[in-house]
C-alpha cells in the first residue's frame, strides 16, 4: 500500500491518529489479513511508548476540549448515518445489536452471542412484564425488539440521534423511537420503572455526566432501576487513543470508570451490580463479516467509509487488548 505523508497528522495528532488516517484514505481496499495483523500484532516497547506519549498530555487535553464544542449529533450522524444496509452486512441478522456481545465459546455465532448479551441484560432489568421502559441511544431498536419477543407488555420507548436508526426502528419495526438527544432533551412521559442504555453513555462528555445521572434518577419511580452497558476508561483521563477515536466518533470522549460511579452515587443511586465483559470477540466477528461482504460494502458506502470501518474494528480491539478501558454492565437502584 502506498504511504501518504504522515508529517502533518503526526505533529498535530500523534502516531496512532496519523497512521489510522492514512489507512482510511488508502487508494485501495485494505488487505484484511495485513490490516488486522498491523494493528494487533506485538509492537516494540519503544514504539508503544511513543504511541502512548505523543501528543503530550496538554496538547491532547486542548484538542479534545475543542472537539467537545461540536454538537452531539455531528459525531453520531458521522458514524451511524452512512447506510442501514451497510450495517446489516456485519451486525447480527436478527436484532442488529451494535454493542458488545457475550461469546460463551468459540463455536457460538454472533447471533447466539448477541442473544446471550440481551438475556443477561434482561436478567439485570429484573422485570415482571409490565414495567415502563426507556432505552437511551437505542440504535436500531434491538433491545426493545428483544423485550417484545420475550413477551414484555409494558410501555417501551427509545431515543436516538441517528436519523437512519430512527427511520428503521419506526418504519420497519413499528417501535416508539424518537429522534432526540437524551443528554440534553427532557425525558417525556416520565416516570419510568426502568431506564436502559447499551453503548450510548460513551457519548456523554465528562462535564455532562452528573447532570445526566441526575435526570435519569429523577425520571425513575422509587425503587426503579437504571441498567447500563458502556465502555469506560481504566486509568488515564486523556489517553492518546481518545485523540485517535475522533476519526470515528468526533466529539465523543469516554470517561473514567470511577467518575461514572462517583457521579451516580452523588445523585443518590446505589450501585448493586458492576461486571466487566470482553468486547474483543465481537469486534473480530464484525471485522470478518465486513471482509466477507467487501464488494457489497463498497457498492453501498464507497472506499473511504469501508476502509474507515476496516480500521475502526482492529483499533478498538487493540484498545481493549492494552487494557486502556473495559466494557461494564451496571445496575443502579433508586432507593424506595
TORKOL-4160 file (C-alpha; in steps of 0.2 Angstrom, whole numbers, padded with zeros to 4 digits, m for minus):
336
<pt num="1" X="0000" Y="0000" Z="0000"/>
<pt num="2" X="0007" Y="0017" Z="m0005"/>
<pt num="3" X="0010" Y="0028" Z="0010"/>
<pt num="4" X="0003" Y="0046" Z="0012"/>
<pt num="5" X="0014" Y="0059" Z="0020"/>
<pt num="6" X="0012" Y="0057" Z="0039"/>
<pt num="7" X="0020" Y="0073" Z="0045"/>
<pt num="8" X="0005" Y="0085" Z="0047"/>
<pt num="9" X="m0005" Y="0072" Z="0056"/>
<pt num="10" X="0010" Y="0066" Z="0066"/>
<pt num="11" X="0014" Y="0083" Z="0073"/>
<pt num="12" X="m0004" Y="0088" Z="0077"/>
<pt num="13" X="m0012" Y="0072" Z="0082"/>
<pt num="14" X="0002" Y="0059" Z="0085"/>
<pt num="15" X="0007" Y="0042" Z="0078"/>
<pt num="16" X="m0009" Y="0032" Z="0080"/>
<pt num="17" X="m0020" Y="0045" Z="0073"/>
<pt num="18" X="m0009" Y="0048" Z="0058"/>
<pt num="19" X="m0007" Y="0030" Z="0053"/>
<pt num="20" X="m0026" Y="0027" Z="0055"/>
<pt num="21" X="m0030" Y="0042" Z="0045"/>
<pt num="22" X="m0018" Y="0036" Z="0031"/>
<pt num="23" X="m0025" Y="0019" Z="0030"/>
<pt num="24" X="m0043" Y="0026" Z="0030"/>
<pt num="25" X="m0038" Y="0036" Z="0014"/>
<pt num="26" X="m0029" Y="0022" Z="0005"/>
<pt num="27" X="m0032" Y="0022" Z="m0013"/>
<pt num="28" X="m0037" Y="0003" Z="m0012"/>
<pt num="29" X="m0047" Y="m0008" Z="0000"/>
<pt num="30" X="m0036" Y="m0013" Z="0014"/>
<pt num="31" X="m0030" Y="m0030" Z="0014"/>
<pt num="32" X="m0039" Y="m0039" Z="0028"/>
<pt num="33" X="m0025" Y="m0050" Z="0034"/>
<pt num="34" X="m0012" Y="m0037" Z="0033"/>
<pt num="35" X="m0023" Y="m0024" Z="0041"/>
<pt num="36" X="m0028" Y="m0035" Z="0056"/>
<pt num="37" X="m0010" Y="m0040" Z="0060"/>
<pt num="38" X="m0004" Y="m0022" Z="0058"/>
<pt num="39" X="m0014" Y="m0016" Z="0072"/>
<pt num="40" X="m0015" Y="m0032" Z="0083"/>
<pt num="41" X="0002" Y="m0040" Z="0082"/>
<pt num="42" X="0015" Y="m0036" Z="0096"/>
<pt num="43" X="0024" Y="m0020" Z="0095"/>
<pt num="44" X="0041" Y="m0015" Z="0102"/>
<pt num="45" X="0041" Y="m0006" Z="0119"/>
<pt num="46" X="0049" Y="0010" Z="0111"/>
<pt num="47" X="0035" Y="0011" Z="0098"/>
<pt num="48" X="0022" Y="0008" Z="0111"/>
<pt num="49" X="0029" Y="0021" Z="0122"/>
<pt num="50" X="0029" Y="0034" Z="0108"/>
<pt num="51" X="0012" Y="0030" Z="0103"/>
<pt num="52" X="0005" Y="0032" Z="0120"/>
<pt num="53" X="0015" Y="0048" Z="0125"/>
<pt num="54" X="0013" Y="0059" Z="0110"/>
<pt num="55" X="0004" Y="0071" Z="0108"/>
<pt num="56" X="0009" Y="0077" Z="0125"/>
<pt num="57" X="m0005" Y="0077" Z="0138"/>
<pt num="58" X="m0009" Y="0096" Z="0137"/>
<pt num="59" X="m0010" Y="0095" Z="0118"/>
<pt num="60" X="m0022" Y="0081" Z="0120"/>
<pt num="61" X="m0032" Y="0090" Z="0133"/>
<pt num="62" X="m0033" Y="0106" Z="0122"/>
<pt num="63" X="m0038" Y="0096" Z="0106"/>
<pt num="64" X="m0051" Y="0085" Z="0114"/>
<pt num="65" X="m0059" Y="0100" Z="0123"/>
<pt num="66" X="m0060" Y="0109" Z="0106"/>
<pt num="67" X="m0068" Y="0093" Z="0099"/>
<pt num="68" X="m0081" Y="0093" Z="0113"/>
<pt num="69" X="m0088" Y="0110" Z="0106"/>
<pt num="70" X="m0096" Y="0102" Z="0092"/>
<pt num="71" X="m0115" Y="0096" Z="0093"/>
<pt num="72" X="m0118" Y="0078" Z="0099"/>
<pt num="73" X="m0127" Y="0075" Z="0083"/>
<pt num="74" X="m0112" Y="0078" Z="0072"/>
<pt num="75" X="m0102" Y="0063" Z="0079"/>
<pt num="76" X="m0117" Y="0052" Z="0080"/>
<pt num="77" X="m0123" Y="0056" Z="0062"/>
<pt num="78" X="m0105" Y="0054" Z="0055"/>
<pt num="79" X="m0103" Y="0037" Z="0062"/>
<pt num="80" X="m0121" Y="0030" Z="0060"/>
<pt num="81" X="m0129" Y="0038" Z="0046"/>
<pt num="82" X="m0119" Y="0030" Z="0032"/>
<pt num="83" X="m0132" Y="0017" Z="0027"/>
<pt num="84" X="m0143" Y="0005" Z="0036"/>
<pt num="85" X="m0140" Y="m0008" Z="0023"/>
<pt num="86" X="m0121" Y="m0007" Z="0026"/>
<pt num="87" X="m0123" Y="m0010" Z="0045"/>
<pt num="88" X="m0134" Y="m0025" Z="0040"/>
<pt num="89" X="m0118" Y="m0033" Z="0032"/>
<pt num="90" X="m0109" Y="m0036" Z="0048"/>
<pt num="91" X="m0121" Y="m0035" Z="0063"/>
<pt num="92" X="m0131" Y="m0050" Z="0069"/>
<pt num="93" X="m0145" Y="m0054" Z="0057"/>
<pt num="94" X="m0160" Y="m0054" Z="0069"/>
<pt num="95" X="m0158" Y="m0039" Z="0081"/>
<pt num="96" X="m0144" Y="m0028" Z="0074"/>
<pt num="97" X="m0135" Y="m0025" Z="0090"/>
<pt num="98" X="m0120" Y="m0013" Z="0088"/>
<pt num="99" X="m0114" Y="m0017" Z="0105"/>
<pt num="100" X="m0103" Y="m0029" Z="0114"/>
<pt num="101" X="m0110" Y="m0047" Z="0113"/>
<pt num="102" X="m0107" Y="m0061" Z="0125"/>
<pt num="103" X="m0097" Y="m0076" Z="0117"/>
<pt num="104" X="m0098" Y="m0091" Z="0129"/>
<pt num="105" X="m0087" Y="m0102" Z="0117"/>
<pt num="106" X="m0078" Y="m0100" Z="0101"/>
<pt num="107" X="m0091" Y="m0111" Z="0092"/>
<pt num="108" X="m0105" Y="m0098" Z="0095"/>
<pt num="109" X="m0112" Y="m0087" Z="0081"/>
<pt num="110" X="m0113" Y="m0068" Z="0083"/>
<pt num="111" X="m0132" Y="m0071" Z="0083"/>
<pt num="112" X="m0131" Y="m0083" Z="0098"/>
<pt num="113" X="m0118" Y="m0071" Z="0107"/>
<pt num="114" X="m0129" Y="m0056" Z="0105"/>
<pt num="115" X="m0144" Y="m0066" Z="0112"/>
<pt num="116" X="m0133" Y="m0071" Z="0127"/>
<pt num="117" X="m0130" Y="m0052" Z="0130"/>
<pt num="118" X="m0148" Y="m0047" Z="0129"/>
<pt num="119" X="m0153" Y="m0062" Z="0140"/>
<pt num="120" X="m0140" Y="m0055" Z="0153"/>
<pt num="121" X="m0147" Y="m0038" Z="0152"/>
<pt num="122" X="m0164" Y="m0044" Z="0154"/>
<pt num="123" X="m0160" Y="m0053" Z="0170"/>
<pt num="124" X="m0152" Y="m0037" Z="0176"/>
<pt num="125" X="m0168" Y="m0027" Z="0172"/>
<pt num="126" X="m0177" Y="m0039" Z="0184"/>
<pt num="127" X="m0194" Y="m0037" Z="0175"/>
<pt num="128" X="m0211" Y="m0043" Z="0180"/>
<pt num="129" X="m0218" Y="m0040" Z="0162"/>
<pt num="130" X="m0227" Y="m0023" Z="0163"/>
<pt num="131" X="m0214" Y="m0011" Z="0168"/>
<pt num="132" X="m0212" Y="0006" Z="0158"/>
<pt num="133" X="m0195" Y="0006" Z="0150"/>
<pt num="134" X="m0185" Y="0020" Z="0141"/>
<pt num="135" X="m0170" Y="0015" Z="0131"/>
<pt num="136" X="m0157" Y="0029" Z="0129"/>
<pt num="137" X="m0147" Y="0028" Z="0112"/>
<pt num="138" X="m0157" Y="0013" Z="0107"/>
<pt num="139" X="m0149" Y="0011" Z="0090"/>
<pt num="140" X="m0160" Y="0001" Z="0078"/>
<pt num="141" X="m0171" Y="m0004" Z="0092"/>
<pt num="142" X="m0163" Y="m0021" Z="0096"/>
<pt num="143" X="m0166" Y="m0022" Z="0114"/>
<pt num="144" X="m0184" Y="m0015" Z="0113"/>
<pt num="145" X="m0187" Y="m0028" Z="0100"/>
<pt num="146" X="m0179" Y="m0042" Z="0111"/>
<pt num="147" X="m0190" Y="m0037" Z="0125"/>
<pt num="148" X="m0206" Y="m0038" Z="0114"/>
<pt num="149" X="m0200" Y="m0055" Z="0108"/>
<pt num="150" X="m0199" Y="m0060" Z="0127"/>
<pt num="151" X="m0217" Y="m0055" Z="0130"/>
<pt num="152" X="m0215" Y="m0039" Z="0139"/>
<pt num="153" X="m0231" Y="m0030" Z="0139"/>
<pt num="154" X="m0226" Y="m0013" Z="0147"/>
<pt num="155" X="m0223" Y="0003" Z="0138"/>
<pt num="156" X="m0207" Y="0003" Z="0128"/>
<pt num="157" X="m0199" Y="0018" Z="0120"/>
<pt num="158" X="m0182" Y="0024" Z="0114"/>
<pt num="159" X="m0172" Y="0039" Z="0109"/>
<pt num="160" X="m0158" Y="0040" Z="0096"/>
<pt num="161" X="m0149" Y="0054" Z="0087"/>
<pt num="162" X="m0147" Y="0044" Z="0071"/>
<pt num="163" X="m0160" Y="0048" Z="0058"/>
<pt num="164" X="m0156" Y="0031" Z="0049"/>
<pt num="165" X="m0158" Y="0022" Z="0065"/>
<pt num="166" X="m0175" Y="0031" Z="0069"/>
<pt num="167" X="m0181" Y="0028" Z="0052"/>
<pt num="168" X="m0178" Y="0009" Z="0053"/>
<pt num="169" X="m0184" Y="0007" Z="0071"/>
<pt num="170" X="m0200" Y="0017" Z="0067"/>
<pt num="171" X="m0205" Y="0011" Z="0050"/>
<pt num="172" X="m0198" Y="m0006" Z="0049"/>
<pt num="173" X="m0201" Y="m0012" Z="0067"/>
<pt num="174" X="m0215" Y="m0001" Z="0072"/>
<pt num="175" X="m0206" Y="0004" Z="0088"/>
<pt num="176" X="m0209" Y="0020" Z="0098"/>
<pt num="177" X="m0192" Y="0028" Z="0094"/>
<pt num="178" X="m0190" Y="0047" Z="0094"/>
<pt num="179" X="m0176" Y="0057" Z="0087"/>
<pt num="180" X="m0169" Y="0066" Z="0102"/>
<pt num="181" X="m0153" Y="0069" Z="0111"/>
<pt num="182" X="m0155" Y="0060" Z="0128"/>
<pt num="183" X="m0141" Y="0071" Z="0135"/>
<pt num="184" X="m0149" Y="0087" Z="0133"/>
<pt num="185" X="m0168" Y="0083" Z="0130"/>
<pt num="186" X="m0180" Y="0081" Z="0144"/>
<pt num="187" X="m0187" Y="0063" Z="0146"/>
<pt num="188" X="m0205" Y="0064" Z="0140"/>
<pt num="189" X="m0219" Y="0054" Z="0149"/>
<pt num="190" X="m0209" Y="0051" Z="0165"/>
<pt num="191" X="m0208" Y="0042" Z="0177"/>
<pt num="192" X="m0201" Y="0026" Z="0171"/>
<pt num="193" X="m0199" Y="0009" Z="0180"/>
<pt num="194" X="m0183" Y="0006" Z="0171"/>
<pt num="195" X="m0171" Y="0016" Z="0161"/>
<pt num="196" X="m0159" Y="0007" Z="0150"/>
<pt num="197" X="m0144" Y="0011" Z="0139"/>
<pt num="198" X="m0132" Y="0000" Z="0129"/>
<pt num="199" X="m0117" Y="0008" Z="0122"/>
<pt num="200" X="m0123" Y="0026" Z="0122"/>
<pt num="201" X="m0115" Y="0033" Z="0138"/>
<pt num="202" X="m0099" Y="0033" Z="0129"/>
<pt num="203" X="m0105" Y="0049" Z="0120"/>
<pt num="204" X="m0109" Y="0058" Z="0137"/>
<pt num="205" X="m0095" Y="0070" Z="0140"/>
<pt num="206" X="m0086" Y="0072" Z="0157"/>
<pt num="207" X="m0095" Y="0088" Z="0161"/>
<pt num="208" X="m0112" Y="0081" Z="0157"/>
<pt num="209" X="m0111" Y="0065" Z="0166"/>
<pt num="210" X="m0118" Y="0070" Z="0183"/>
<pt num="211" X="m0132" Y="0081" Z="0176"/>
<pt num="212" X="m0137" Y="0066" Z="0165"/>
<pt num="213" X="m0137" Y="0054" Z="0180"/>
<pt num="214" X="m0147" Y="0066" Z="0190"/>
<pt num="215" X="m0160" Y="0067" Z="0176"/>
<pt num="216" X="m0161" Y="0048" Z="0175"/>
<pt num="217" X="m0163" Y="0047" Z="0194"/>
<pt num="218" X="m0177" Y="0060" Z="0194"/>
<pt num="219" X="m0186" Y="0051" Z="0179"/>
<pt num="220" X="m0187" Y="0034" Z="0188"/>
<pt num="221" X="m0200" Y="0029" Z="0201"/>
<pt num="222" X="m0195" Y="0025" Z="0218"/>
<pt num="223" X="m0187" Y="0008" Z="0218"/>
<pt num="224" X="m0183" Y="0009" Z="0199"/>
<pt num="225" X="m0168" Y="0003" Z="0191"/>
<pt num="226" X="m0156" Y="0010" Z="0178"/>
<pt num="227" X="m0146" Y="m0003" Z="0168"/>
<pt num="228" X="m0131" Y="0002" Z="0158"/>
<pt num="229" X="m0118" Y="m0006" Z="0147"/>
<pt num="230" X="m0104" Y="0006" Z="0142"/>
<pt num="231" X="m0086" Y="0007" Z="0139"/>
<pt num="232" X="m0076" Y="0017" Z="0152"/>
<pt num="233" X="m0058" Y="0022" Z="0154"/>
<pt num="234" X="m0047" Y="0012" Z="0167"/>
<pt num="235" X="m0034" Y="0024" Z="0172"/>
<pt num="236" X="m0029" Y="0039" Z="0161"/>
<pt num="237" X="m0042" Y="0053" Z="0158"/>
<pt num="238" X="m0035" Y="0059" Z="0141"/>
<pt num="239" X="m0026" Y="0045" Z="0133"/>
<pt num="240" X="m0019" Y="0046" Z="0115"/>
<pt num="241" X="m0032" Y="0033" Z="0110"/>
<pt num="242" X="m0046" Y="0046" Z="0113"/>
<pt num="243" X="m0037" Y="0058" Z="0100"/>
<pt num="244" X="m0037" Y="0043" Z="0088"/>
<pt num="245" X="m0056" Y="0040" Z="0091"/>
<pt num="246" X="m0060" Y="0057" Z="0085"/>
<pt num="247" X="m0058" Y="0049" Z="0067"/>
<pt num="248" X="m0073" Y="0038" Z="0071"/>
<pt num="249" X="m0083" Y="0047" Z="0084"/>
<pt num="250" X="m0080" Y="0066" Z="0083"/>
<pt num="251" X="m0085" Y="0075" Z="0098"/>
<pt num="252" X="m0086" Y="0060" Z="0110"/>
<pt num="253" X="m0074" Y="0057" Z="0125"/>
<pt num="254" X="m0075" Y="0041" Z="0135"/>
<pt num="255" X="m0075" Y="0044" Z="0154"/>
<pt num="256" X="m0065" Y="0036" Z="0168"/>
<pt num="257" X="m0075" Y="0022" Z="0177"/>
<pt num="258" X="m0073" Y="0029" Z="0194"/>
<pt num="259" X="m0080" Y="0046" Z="0188"/>
<pt num="260" X="m0096" Y="0036" Z="0182"/>
<pt num="261" X="m0098" Y="0028" Z="0199"/>
<pt num="262" X="m0095" Y="0044" Z="0209"/>
<pt num="263" X="m0107" Y="0054" Z="0199"/>
<pt num="264" X="m0121" Y="0041" Z="0200"/>
<pt num="265" X="m0118" Y="0039" Z="0219"/>
<pt num="266" X="m0118" Y="0058" Z="0222"/>
<pt num="267" X="m0136" Y="0060" Z="0214"/>
<pt num="268" X="m0142" Y="0046" Z="0225"/>
<pt num="269" X="m0140" Y="0030" Z="0216"/>
<pt num="270" X="m0135" Y="0014" Z="0224"/>
<pt num="271" X="m0124" Y="0003" Z="0213"/>
<pt num="272" X="m0130" Y="m0015" Z="0215"/>
<pt num="273" X="m0121" Y="m0023" Z="0200"/>
<pt num="274" X="m0105" Y="m0020" Z="0191"/>
<pt num="275" X="m0097" Y="m0033" Z="0179"/>
<pt num="276" X="m0084" Y="m0032" Z="0166"/>
<pt num="277" X="m0085" Y="m0041" Z="0149"/>
<pt num="278" X="m0075" Y="m0045" Z="0134"/>
<pt num="279" X="m0078" Y="m0034" Z="0118"/>
<pt num="280" X="m0064" Y="m0042" Z="0108"/>
<pt num="281" X="m0073" Y="m0057" Z="0101"/>
<pt num="282" X="m0087" Y="m0046" Z="0095"/>
<pt num="283" X="m0075" Y="m0034" Z="0086"/>
<pt num="284" X="m0067" Y="m0048" Z="0077"/>
<pt num="285" X="m0083" Y="m0056" Z="0072"/>
<pt num="286" X="m0089" Y="m0039" Z="0064"/>
<pt num="287" X="m0072" Y="m0037" Z="0055"/>
<pt num="288" X="m0074" Y="m0054" Z="0047"/>
<pt num="289" X="m0092" Y="m0051" Z="0042"/>
<pt num="290" X="m0087" Y="m0035" Z="0034"/>
<pt num="291" X="m0072" Y="m0043" Z="0025"/>
<pt num="292" X="m0084" Y="m0057" Z="0018"/>
<pt num="293" X="m0096" Y="m0043" Z="0011"/>
<pt num="294" X="m0082" Y="m0032" Z="0004"/>
<pt num="295" X="m0090" Y="m0030" Z="m0013"/>
<pt num="296" X="m0107" Y="m0025" Z="m0007"/>
<pt num="297" X="m0100" Y="m0014" Z="0006"/>
<pt num="298" X="m0090" Y="m0004" Z="m0007"/>
<pt num="299" X="m0106" Y="m0003" Z="m0018"/>
<pt num="300" X="m0116" Y="0004" Z="m0003"/>
<pt num="301" X="m0104" Y="0017" Z="0005"/>
<pt num="302" X="m0088" Y="0018" Z="m0006"/>
<pt num="303" X="m0070" Y="0015" Z="m0002"/>
<pt num="304" X="m0066" Y="0028" Z="0011"/>
<pt num="305" X="m0081" Y="0023" Z="0023"/>
<pt num="306" X="m0076" Y="0004" Z="0020"/>
<pt num="307" X="m0058" Y="0007" Z="0025"/>
<pt num="308" X="m0064" Y="0018" Z="0040"/>
<pt num="309" X="m0073" Y="0003" Z="0047"/>
<pt num="310" X="m0059" Y="m0009" Z="0042"/>
<pt num="311" X="m0048" Y="0002" Z="0053"/>
<pt num="312" X="m0060" Y="0005" Z="0067"/>
<pt num="313" X="m0063" Y="m0013" Z="0072"/>
<pt num="314" X="m0044" Y="m0018" Z="0075"/>
<pt num="315" X="m0040" Y="m0001" Z="0083"/>
<pt num="316" X="m0054" Y="m0004" Z="0095"/>
<pt num="317" X="m0048" Y="m0022" Z="0098"/>
<pt num="318" X="m0031" Y="m0015" Z="0102"/>
<pt num="319" X="m0039" Y="m0003" Z="0114"/>
<pt num="320" X="m0046" Y="m0017" Z="0125"/>
<pt num="321" X="m0030" Y="m0028" Z="0122"/>
<pt num="322" X="m0020" Y="m0014" Z="0130"/>
<pt num="323" X="m0032" Y="m0013" Z="0145"/>
<pt num="324" X="m0035" Y="0006" Z="0142"/>
<pt num="325" X="m0053" Y="0003" Z="0145"/>
<pt num="326" X="m0066" Y="m0010" Z="0150"/>
<pt num="327" X="m0084" Y="m0014" Z="0145"/>
<pt num="328" X="m0095" Y="m0013" Z="0160"/>
<pt num="329" X="m0113" Y="m0018" Z="0164"/>
<pt num="330" X="m0120" Y="m0009" Z="0179"/>
<pt num="331" X="m0136" Y="m0009" Z="0188"/>
<pt num="332" X="m0141" Y="0007" Z="0198"/>
<pt num="333" X="m0155" Y="0007" Z="0210"/>
<pt num="334" X="m0165" Y="0022" Z="0216"/>
<pt num="335" X="m0170" Y="0019" Z="0234"/>
<pt num="336" X="m0188" Y="0016" Z="0238"/>
